[in-house]
Amino acid sequence: MPNYSHVKTETLLKKLDEAFSDYYRRATRPCGDGNTFLASPESKALERATERYEAICEELVKRDAAQYG
């Protein structure tokens, strides 16, 4: 998982919007057959986008800059 502890909070808030947009775009695309999707490069890209978004969220929560849940 990416480490964002060295990034300023203001920059993370900007990256959060970008990361969510990338995640949402990839998560809502039609994927066709689920079995072939899991083996596709798009599946890996979605996994990386999800990890990036979650890592930014976790770092912001640690800093008390955002609350989720």
C-alpha positions as CSV (number, residue, x, y, z in Angstrom):
1,M,0.0,0.0,0.0
2,P,1.3,3.5,-0.8
3,N,2.8,5.6,2.0
4,Y,1.6,9.2,2.1
5,S,3.0,10.1,5.5
6,H,5.5,12.5,3.9
7,V,2.9,14.5,1.9
8,K,1.3,17.7,3.2
9,T,-2.3,17.5,4.3
10,E,-3.4,20.1,1.7
11,T,-1.8,18.1,-1.1
12,L,-3.5,14.9,0.2
13,L,-6.9,16.5,0.1
14,K,-6.3,17.4,-3.6
15,K,-5.0,13.9,-4.3
16,L,-8.1,12.5,-2.5
17,D,-10.4,14.0,-5.2
18,E,-8.2,12.7,-8.0
19,A,-7.9,9.2,-6.4
20,F,-11.6,8.9,-5.9
21,S,-12.3,10.0,-9.5
22,D,-9.9,7.4,-10.8
23,Y,-11.3,4.7,-8.5
24,Y,-15.0,5.6,-9.4
25,R,-14.2,5.6,-13.2
26,R,-12.6,2.2,-13.0
27,A,-15.2,0.7,-10.6
28,T,-18.2,1.7,-12.7
29,R,-16.9,0.6,-16.1
30,P,-18.7,-2.3,-17.6
31,C,-16.4,-5.3,-17.3
32,G,-18.2,-8.0,-19.3
33,D,-17.5,-11.5,-18.0
34,G,-16.4,-11.5,-14.3
35,N,-14.1,-14.4,-14.8
36,T,-12.1,-12.8,-17.6
37,F,-12.1,-9.4,-15.8
38,L,-10.3,-10.9,-12.8
39,A,-7.4,-11.9,-15.1
40,S,-7.3,-8.7,-17.0
41,P,-4.9,-5.7,-16.6
42,E,-8.0,-3.6,-15.8
43,S,-8.6,-5.6,-12.7
44,K,-5.0,-4.9,-11.5
45,A,-5.5,-1.2,-12.3
46,L,-8.7,-1.1,-10.2
47,E,-6.9,-2.8,-7.4
48,R,-4.2,-0.2,-7.4
49,A,-6.7,2.6,-7.6
50,T,-8.6,1.2,-4.6
51,E,-5.3,0.8,-2.6
52,R,-4.3,4.4,-3.5
53,Y,-7.7,5.8,-2.5
54,E,-7.8,3.8,0.8
55,A,-4.2,4.8,1.7
56,I,-5.0,8.5,1.3
57,C,-8.1,8.1,3.4
58,E,-6.3,6.3,6.1
59,E,-3.5,9.0,6.2
60,L,-6.1,11.8,6.4
61,V,-7.9,10.0,9.2
62,K,-4.6,9.6,11.1
63,R,-4.1,13.3,10.9
64,D,-7.7,14.1,11.9
65,A,-8.1,16.0,8.7
66,A,-11.1,13.9,7.6
67,Q,-13.6,11.5,9.2
68,Y,-15.0,8.5,7.5
69,G,-17.6,6.0,8.6
